[in-house]
């Protein structure tokens, strides 16, 4: 959304909130024939005094009163656009501006111990469904605890583990002679009983326990789908497009009666169906090694169902999509839902999927919110009276692969999408005064003048900020090797014409995509297709609220935040953790959106240069110290900040062939570039420790340990098993070890490279994928033993790669293991394949990190000339030079046909 219109919270406790907070939750049915309190707001008599006027209508839920309903006044038209503008109850005694209700919850003992809904459902339903009322719920301390502000009917939210008094505030946002009815209830639970029916064969089995119907289906990759419903109806979610490709059925299964349970044997797993009471378990082929086992029968209420699983002694849990501030979830409760809490604890890009180190993962095939409690036992549930779960077996990476095969592998971005982006409003900007769309070109020019890469620009924001001269703006940006993008508030009515005018980037927003779990995904698919149906480009889409499957079409963005050291800290595990749900592109604004500080901005930019996708939000920030407006382009703070920002943006650009190859890998494996240490080092307990939480891996080769406090010393840098080289100094560390007292002045991001790494790089000074010198390519090598790397290349922008227009180049390095001496051999293979624009020949700049100079360097059978200084080396067309201070040997080869391979040896 446009931060220029973002209101503060009603009570000023939550910082900036989006104008259109969209949290669509399905309606909840009241349970049973319980006592009901009905309160009509419109029938209340206005008290005579101001104090009495402030008394808000109220109701209570307790052991005798399980349901409360109430009715709003009729609103002739929309009143205000956020709860911050409702005023107080005393200001609005007739609820003419906003409707209020105080709900007191006195839950019976144990009410929330094991309840599928996890709290009190509150919903509002309006008479005319096309209108829009938004609901916000605050606790007695005036902290927002729930909200629903989409375009769904009804609006619904859950007050987690409700106890005490809550203030419900309903904002008539966009209404026309309309009113709403509201209800809240205490959900009561029912458990599955004994097995009453079991039948099936050829991979599909029907199961009954009284009215409860269940079905188990097996697939060839040992994925299991388990459905259950107390209503007896087993069906896919209505209007769901999450699943891209149903797995292939495994028809070769057998069943057997083991007395206390029925067993179903598939290729490598056995499912147990226990009889008294009905419970499920999944075991390996030996039928002794448990993968997962239900601790209790399925339990449901009027609007929810949960599954309860035994938890292993050391079992760990990951996933849930984007979980702000977290990547590991053992002993934690995680929410999955359509949420727009942009800060730590929020989950706006969450997904109903999690992974266990016991060797499985679960996708809940649903478009309803849920609560995943990873205590013991593990209790996971969604707010619907059904279970529909796909269970994937294997190690963590294979589970991510199977999940993304189901909902869609990460998309392949255009190469400019991995370059920095810039977003601002240039037309009718309430924050910066009147400007014109073509003014974006002045900013684009400044990127060039300051030697900083820029891949794309969003030149509007949709919230009253449109555009003009679109084609002309696109042409101007293209001259600077940048692409044109647009930011949409509430739809895509002109996609064809905009794409023809040069639009290649789309950013969606909460006022549109948040109107439902499925709608967010549909919008992302639609925006991507709008570019691809009207050009030969790859669609590049950003969105801040999403659901399962969004990885196939968009970059997920963590929303509107304010800059602080804390802001930098909690984002580190957020984006690494999102990878555990197959989300390859998850990011946040460089320097946030609302506040600016030169030092914090620079620290934030440093580490985000190692995220695949980044952008600055340039028109909404104010300087922390002066409180004056401050744009966010990376040169505006002057020195030393400009030079430091340039250093990291240029490094990001040089590393694009490495990051681009990781992107291609993600389209096959589902595993994105940004990774928690636990993904690559699953057997290392310290990879889950407090130090590892605030660092990450960029691919398997780079370990990034951001500085997230006002200091020039970084402590607690954990380096796992292996040899790690400080990228800046060349100092090596033998892991596992923890580095304390690391000197990290403002220009230094703690950055380490794993021994054995082979990193492709573009030449120094590269500012754009388009203007780079295609006649040169670098390989930065950290030799240790025998290691391999395969570079992926294509034209970078079109979809011809899907038809095979691409090339790969295999590199193998054979070197002594750590601490031993001997020759190092680098074999650079031919570039196999073709694509438009592929160079016919190129020279290679090979950098070999070591601690001593070779006596000679031989390319195939010819010695390369030894040069005496770095200056000589830079001027020469070929040759080699060893820096005596670092032991790093740089080799420049003659131009070589990309159609043939060659060998370089460093002889001692």
N, C-alpha and C positions, 0 to 999 in steps of 0.2 A: 504494500500500500504506500501511498504517498505520506512520507513523514511530515510534510508541511502541514497536514491537517490532523496529526495524531493527538488526541486528547490525553490528559493524564487520567489516572484512576479516579473513581468517584470519591475515594477517601484519601487520595494522595499517597498511597502506600506502595504502589507497584511500579512507579516510574511511568515511562511512556507506554501506551497501549495503542494498538492499531484502531483506527476509526471503525473498521468493520471486523470485529473479532468474530471468527467463524468457527464454531465448534458444533458440528451437526451431530446430534445424538438421536437415535430413533426413539419414538415414544414408548412409554412403559404402560402396560395394562395394570389396573388395580387388581388386587388379589382377593379372591373369596368374597363372601357376603359379610364383610366386617362393618363395624360402626363407622359412620362417616360424619364429619363436621363440614357443613357448607356455609361459607361466608360470602355475602354479596357486597363487594366494595361500593357498588353504586347505591346501595340502600343505607349507607352509613349517614348519620346525622352529623353535621359539622359542629364541633364543640364551640362553646362561647369564648373560650380563652385561647391565647396562643399556645400555652402549655398543653392544653387538651387537644389542640389541633395537631400537635406533633405526635399524638398517640396513633400508631399505625395498626390497622387491622391485623389480627393474629389468629393462629391456631396451634394446636399441640398434637404431636404423635407420641403415643406411649403404649403400654401393654394392653389397654382397653380400646384406644382409638387408633386404628391402623391406617385410616385414610382421611385426608383433608382435601377439600376442593374449594375453590373460590372463583368469583366472576369479576371481571374488570368493568370499568365504565366504557361507554362507547366513545371512541375518538374520531372526531370529524375528519382529522387529517394528521399527518405526522407532526410531532412536536419538536423533539431534539434528536441529535444524532449520536449522543454518547451519554453514559450515566453521569459523567462529570458535569453535565448541564441540567441535571434533574432538579438541582437545589435540594433543600432539606424537606422533611415531612412538614415542618411548620410553614415553610414557604408554599407548600402545595397540599393543603389539607383535603382537597377534593380529588386528589390523584389525577388532576387535569393534565399535568405535564408528563408524569411518569407514575406507574402503578406500583404500590409497595405492599408487601405482606411480610409479617414477622412469623417465622415458623420455629416453634420450640420442639426439640426432639429429646424425649426421655426414653431411650431404648431399653428394653428388658435386658437383664443380665445375659451376656453371651451372644447378643444379637449379631455382632459383627465378627465373631470368632471364625466362622466359616460360611460366609454368605456370598453367593455368586455375584450379587450386584454391588457388594462392598460399601453400601451407603444408601441414603434416601434418594430415590429418583424424584425429580421435580420436573414437570412439563407444563407447557402452555400451548394451547391450540386456539387459533383465531377463527372467527366465523367465515371470513373470506380468505382462503388459503393463499391467494396471490399477494396479500399484504405481508408486512414484516414487523413483528415485535421481537426485540432482543432482550434476553434475560441474563441478569448478573446476580450472583449470590455471595453474600459477605458474612463472615462469622462475627461474633460479638466484639472482636477486636478490630472490626472493619477491614479485615483482610479478605480479598477475593478468594473464594474456595471453589467456585464453579461458575461456568458461564455457557451460554448457547446463543450465538449471535449470527446465525447463518440465514438461509432462506428456506429452511425445511419447515414442514408442518407435520407434527408439532416441533417446537423447540424443546429440547430436553437435556437435562444435565443430572449428575449424581453428586450429592454432598458426601464425600468419603467419610465412612465411619462416623456418621453424624451423631452428635451429642451436644446439647446446648441450644442456644437461640441463634437463628440465622435471619438475615435481612434479604428478602427477595426484592429486587428492583427490576421492573420491566419497562423498557424504553419503546414507545410507539415510534418506530423509525420511519416507516413508509406505509401509511395506512389511509383508508378512505371509508369513513363511517363504519368502523370496525371495532370489535371487542374480542376478548379472549376468555376462555375458561382455563383454569389451572388446577393441578392436582399434585399431591405428594403422598407417598405411602411408605410404610414399613414392609419390606419384602419378607415373605415367609418361605422357608425352604422345604423341599421334598427330595428324598433320596431314591435312587434306583433300587428295586427289590430283587427277588430271586429270578434266575433265568427261567423262562417259560417256553422258549422256542429257539431252536438252532437248526439251520439247514443251509445248503448251498454247495457249490463246487466250481471248478474252473475259474478260481480267483475271486469269486463274489459270494459273500455269505450273509444271510439274513439272521438277525438275532432279536429276541423279544424278552422283555421283562415286564409282564403286565401290559400297560398301555404304552410303555416305552418301546420304540422300535429303533433298531440299529442296523447298520450295514458296514461290512468290512470289504474293501477292494484292494487287490494287490497288483503291483506294477513291476515291470521287468527289472528296474534298477533297485528293487527292494524298497520302493516307496509304498507306504500303506495309507489308504484313505479310510478314516473312520467317521461315520455319521451317526448321530443319535438324536431322537426327538421324542419328548413325552406326548406330543400331539400325534405321533405316528406318521408325520409327513417328512420325507427326506427329499430335499430339493436344493438346487444351487441358490445362492443369494439372488434376489430379483435384480435384473438389469446390471449384472456384474460383468465386467470385462477384465477382471484381474488376471485370470488364467489365460495365458497365450497358447499353450499347447499341452493338452492332457497327456500324461505319460502313457506308454504302451502297456496294455493289459498283460498281466502274467497269468496265463490260464492254467499253467502246470503247477497246481497246488493240490495238497491233500489235507484231509482232516482226520482227527482221531479223538477218541474219548479216553481221557486220563483219569477219570473218576471225579475228582473235584473240579476239573475244568475240561473244556474242549480245546484241542490244539489245532492250529492251522499252519501247515508247513509250506513256506514259499522257498525261493532259491537259497537265500542265506539267513532267513529269519524264521522264527516260530512265534505266532501270536497265540496267547492264552486267553480263553474266554471263561472266566470263573463263574461257577453256578450259584453259589449262595454266600453273599448276594452277588449280583452281576458286577464283575469288575474285569478290566482288561490289563494285559501285560505283553510286552514285546521282548523276545529273547533272541540271542544269536542262534545259529543252526544247531548248536549242541543242546539247546533247550535247557541249559543250566546257567549260562552267562546272561544276566539281565541287562537289557538296554534301557527300558523303563517299565515301571510297575505301578499300577494305581494303588494308592494307599487306602482310599475310600471309594465307595461307589460314586457315580456321577450324581451331582446335586443341582437342582434347579429351583427357580422362583418364578414369579409371574413374568419377569423380564430378564432373566439371566440364567446361564448354566456354567458350572465350573468343573474342571477336572483336577483331581488331587493325586500327586505322584510322590513316591518315596524319593528322598534325596540322598545321594551317596556322600560318604564322608568327606571326600575332596572335590565333589562335583561343582563345576563352575558353569556360569550361564552368561550368554552374550546375546546381542540382537535387540529386538524391539524397535528397529529403525533408528532414527535420530533421537537419542536420549540426552538432552543437554547436560553436560557435566559428567557423563558416565560412559564407561564401555563394559564394565564387568558388574554383574548384578546379583551375585550370591548374597544372601541376607538382606536384599533390598526389595522394595515394592516398586514396580514400574507400571506406568499407565501407557496404554496405546490408544490413541484417539485423535480426533481432529481438533487440535488445540493451538491457540496462538499466544501462549506464554513463551516469548522469545528468549527468556533468560534461563539461568541454571535451574534445572528441575522441569523445564518445559519439554514438550514432546510433539511439536507441530508437524514433523515429518516422520512420525512413528509408523511402525508396521506390525501387523499381528503375526509375528514370527520370532522365534528364539532358537538358540543353539545350546546344547548341553555337551560338556566334555565327556559325558558317558557314551557318546557316539551317536547322537541323533539330533535332529532339529524338527520344529513343528511350525507349520503355517496354518493359521486358522482362517478358513475360507469364509470371510465375513466382511461386512461393511458397517460393523458396529464397534463401539469402543470397548475396551477391556482393561482388566487389572491383572497383572502377573506378579504374584507374590513368590519370591524365590527363597523364602525361609523353609523350614522343615515342618510338615511336608510342603512340597511345591504346589501352589494352588493357582491355576490360571483360568480365567473365565472371560466371556464376552457378554454383553448386555443383550442377549437374545436367548430364547428357549430352545436352543439347538446346539449340538456340537457338530462341526464339520472341520476336520483336521487332517492335514497331510503330514505324515511322519517320514522324514528322510533319515537314512542311516549312513554312517561312515565318519571319517574325520571331519574336522571343521571346514576345511577348504572344499571337500567333496560335497558336504551338506549345502554350503553356499552355492555351489554349482548346480545342485539338483533343485534347490529352491528357485534360483533365477532361471533355470530351464522351464519351470512351471509358469512364473509370472512375467518373464522377459529378462534376457540378459542386458547388462548395461549397454547403452547406445554408443556408437563410435562418433566422437565429436569431430567437428572440423578442426584443423590445426589452429586456426585463429581463436577458437574457443578456449584453448589452453594458454593463450596470451592474456595479459591483463585487460579488463574491461572498465568502462567508465559510465556512470549513470547520473543524469541530471534532468531537470526540467528547464527548457529554454524558452518556452512560450507561455506567457501569463504566469510567471513564477511568483507566488505570493511571498516567498522567502528572499528572493534576490532582485526583485523589481522586474520591469518589463524588458524582455529580451526576445530574440527571434531564433527559430530553429537553426538558421545558418550560423548563428553564433557558436554552435558546437564545433564548427570548423576551426575557430580560433584556438579552442582547447586542444583539438587534434594537432594543430600546428605546433603548439607548445610542447606536446610530447616529443615531436621530432626535434625541436630546437634544444630540448633538454636531454636528448639521447636516451629516451625511455620508451620501451616497447608499448604499443597499444594495439589490441586486436579487434576491438569493437566498442561501440558506444550506443547507449540507450539515450535518445534525444528528447524523450518526453516522459511523463509518468501517468497519464490517463486520468488523474484526479483534477480535472479542470485544466490540465496542461496538455493540449493537443499538439499538432504539428502543422507546418507549412513548408512549401518548397522541398518536399521529401526527396524527389529524384535528384535535385541539385545538391542536397545535403549528402545523399549517398555517393554521388560522384566525387564530391570533395573529400569525403572520408576515404574512399577507395584510392585516391591519389596518395594518401598517407598510409596506405596498406592497412586500413581499418575497415570494418564492416558496420553497416547500419543496423540498428536495433530499435524496437519499440516496446513500450511498457503499457500493458492493457489493464484497465480497471475492471471491466465487466463484460467483455466479449470480443469476438473476432469477426466483425461484420465485413471487413474490407481486406481480407487476407490476400486475395488474388492480386488486387491492384497494388497493395503495399509490397508484396513480394516482387512484382514486376518493377517497382520503383527502387528495388535494391535491398529490401529488408531481409536480413539473414539471421537475425537474433530476435527472440521473443522472451519477455519476462511477464509472467502471469501474476495475479495478485489475489489477496484473500477475498476481496469483494466479489470475486467471480468463482474462483476454484474452490472456495470453502463451503459451497452450498450443499455439499454432500460428499461422502467418502468416494463414491463412484464418479461423481462429477469432476472432482479434482483430477482423477486419472484420465477421464474423457477429454478434459480441457487440454491436458498435456499432449495427449495423442493428437488432438485436433490441431494444436498450434504447430507441432512438428510437421504434420502432414501439410499444413497450409504453406509452409516454405517449400517442402519437397514436391508438392503437386504443381507448383508454379515456377520452379527453377530446377537446375541440376544440382543445387547445393544440398548439404545435409542440414536438417533442421537442428537448431541449437536453442533450447528452451530452458528458462529458469522458473522455478515456482517455490513459494514459501510454505505451502500447506499441501500435503500429498498423502498417499496411501500405498499399499502394496502394489508393485508393478511400476511405480514412477521411475525406477532406475532405467527402464527401457526407453524413456523419452526425455528426461530432463535432469538438469542440475538442481539439486535441492539446496535451498538457501535458508539459513537459520533465523532470518527475520530482523526486525527493527530493534537495535540495541544501543545502549549508551556506553561510551568508552570508559573503562577503568582497568586497573591491573587485574581485577577479578574477571572482567570480561575476557581478557586474553587467556587467563588460566583455564576457565572451564571449557573453552572451545577446543582445547587440545585433545582431551579424550572424546569429545563429542564426534568429531569428524573421523577419527580413527575407529571409534566404536560403530559408526554407521556402516563401515565396510563389512562388518560382521552380519549385516542384513543384505548384502549384495548391492549396497548403494555406493557406486564408484565416484560420484561427484557430489560432495556435500561441503558447504563453505559458508562463510560469513563476510560481511562488509569489512574491508580493510579500514581499521581505525573506527569501526562502528558507523552509525549514521548520525547520531545526535550531538556528540561532543567531540572536541578535538584537542589534542595535546601533542606537541611535536615528538617528544620522546616515546610516549606510548604508541603513537601512530607508527613510528619507525620500528619499534620492537614488534608490533603486530604484523607489519608488512614483511619483516625478515622471514618469519617462520611460515607465513601464508604463501610465500614464494615457492614453497615445497608442496602446496596443495595444487591439484590439477587446474582448478578454476578459481579465479578471484576477480573482484571488482571493487571499485570505490564508489560510494554514494556521495556525490559532490555538492549538493545544494542545500543541505539541511542542518549542517553542524554549526555549533557555536564554540568558540574557544573557551576552554575550562576556566582560564584565568581572567580573560577580559570580558567574557559573556557576549562578545560580538560575533556576528556571523563569520564563519571560516570555512572556505571550500576545502576539498580533501585531495586535490591533485598532489602527486608526490614530490613536487618541486617547490611548493608554496612556502614551506617553512624556512627556506634558505639553508645555508651551511651551518653545521656539518650534515644536516638531515638530507639535503638534496643528493649529495654524493653517496651517502649510505644507501638511500632508497634506490638510486640508479644502479649501484653495485649489485643489489639483490634482484632487481628486475632484469638486469642484463644476464645474471647467472640463471635465472629462471628461463630466459629465452634460449640460452646456450644448451640447457638441459632438455629442451623440447623433444629431441629425438628419443631420449630415454623415457620421458613421460608419455609420449605418443605411442611408443611400443607397449608400455604398461596399459594404455587405454585399449589397444588392440587385444592384449591378453585378457582384459576384463570382459570383452565381448565373447570370449570362449569359456572362461572359467567362472565369471561372476565376481571375481575378487578384484577390488579396486586398488589403486596405487597407495593410498594412505592407510597404514595398518598399525594396530596395536602390537606391541612386542609379543603378546600371547599368541597371536596368529602364527608367527614364524617360529616361535620358541615355546611350543605347547607343553613341553616337559620341564620348563624352568619355572618354579614357583615364584621367583622374584619378578617374572614378567607380569605378574598380577599385583605386585607390591605397590606401595605408595609412591615410590620414585618413578617406576615405569608408567604410572598413570599420566604423568605430565611430560611425556615424550612420545615419539611415534617413529615409525619407519616409513620412508618414502620409497616404495618398492622394497625389495629385499636388501638393498645396498646402502641406503643412507639412513642414519639414525639422527633425528632432529630433536634437540632438547631446548625448547624455547625459554627465553628469559621472560618471566611473567610477574616480576616485581621490580621496584625501583632500586636496582642494584647493578653493579658491574662484576659480581661474582656469582657463578651458578654452582650450587651444591646439589648432591644427590643425583648425579647423572649415572644411571645404571646402564652398563654395557654387558650384554649377554655373551655367551660362549663364542669364542673366535678372536681374531685379531682385528682391532679397530684403529684406524688412522685418523688423527685430527685433520680435517680438510684444510685448515689454515696453516698449521705449523708443521705437519708431517709427523708429529709425535705419535708413537704407537702404544696401544694398551692391549693387554691380554685379558680377555674376559673369561669367566664372569668377574666383574669388578664394579665398584661404585667410585666415581670420580667426584671429589669434593674440592672446593676452592678453585674451580675453573675460572680463569680470568676471561671475562666477557664484557669488555667495554661496549659502548653503544654500537660500534660498527661490527661487532662480532656475534654471530649466532653460533652457539655450540653445535657443531656439525661433524659427524664421524662417518667414515666409509669402511665397510666391511672388507676384510681381507679376501682376495679372490675376485673382487668386483671388476667388471668391464663396463664402462659407462660411455655411451656415444654422446658426442657433443658437437654443436655447431661452432664455427670460428668465433674468436673473441671479437666483440664489437657488433655482433649480429643484433639487429633491432626489429626484424620482421621475418617471418617464415617466407614471405614473398620476395623480399629483396636480398635474402641471404646469398652468400657465395656457394652455389651448388657444386662448384668444382673443388670444395674442401670438406672434409669430415674428420672429426677427431674421435679417438678412443682413449679414455682416461682409465689406466689399468693399475690395479693394486694386486700384483701377482702373489699367489700363494697356492701351491699345488697345481692341479689341472682343473681349470674352470672354463665354462662355455657361456656364450651369449649369442642371441639371435636378434638382430635389428629388423624392425618392420618399417617399410616405407610405402607410401602411395602418393597420389596427387594432393592429398590433404584437404580437399574441399568438396569434391563431387562424390556421388554414390557409386562410381564405377568400380570401387574396390569390392563391392558385393558381387561383381561379375568376374572377379579375379584379377583386376588391374592393380597389382601391387608387387612388391619385391621384398625378399628377405636376404640378409647377409649374416652368415654364421662366423663367429670369431671364437677361436680356442687359444687359451694361454696355458702353457706348460712351464712351471717354475718350481724352484725348490720350496719345500714347506718352510714355515716360519722358523727362523734361526739358523737355516742351513744356506750354504752357498752353492753356486752353480749357474749354468746358463739359463736364460729365459727365452722361450720361443713363442712368438705371436703369429698365429695363422689366421689371416683375414681372407675369407672365402669370396668367391664371386657373388655378385648381387644377382640372385635368381628371380626372374620374373620381370614384368615390364608394366609401366604406367606412363601416362602422358606427362612429359616434363622430366622424365628420369635422365640424369646426366649419363653421358656415354663414357665419361672418364672423370676421375677425381684424384687428388692427392690426399694423403692421410697424415694427420698430426697425431702421433701416438705418444702418450705420456706414460712413462713407466715409473712408478713410485718404488724407491728402494733406498738403500743407505750407502751405496758405493757405485762408482762409475764402472761401466764395462770397459774392456780393453779395445773392443771393436764392435760395430753394429753391421750386420750383414743382411741385405735384402735379397732373398733368393740366393744367388751365388756372387753377388757384387757387394763390395764394401761401400758403405755410405761414408761420406766425408765427415770427419770430426771437426767441430767448430769450437772456437776458443772462448766465446762469450755469448750471452743472451742476445746482445745486439747483432752479432754476426749471424746467429741462428735465425733471428727475426727477418733479416734481409735475404737470407739464402733461399733458393728454390727447393733444396733438399739437403739433408745432412742430419747430424745429431749433436747434442750438447748436454752435458751433465752439470747441474748446478752443484758446486762443491759444498754449499751450505746445507742443502736439503737432501742430496743424493738422488734427486729426481732427474731422470733422463728423458729428454724430449727428442723425438724423431720426426723428421719431415721427409715423406717419400716423394719421389717424382710422381707426376700424374700417371695413373694406372687405369686401364680399361676396367669399367665396372663388370665386364663380362668375364674377367679372370681373377683368380685368387693369387695370393703371394704369401711369403713367409719372411718374417723379420726375426733375427736372432741377436740377442744381447749376450756376447761372449765375454767371460771373465778373463 
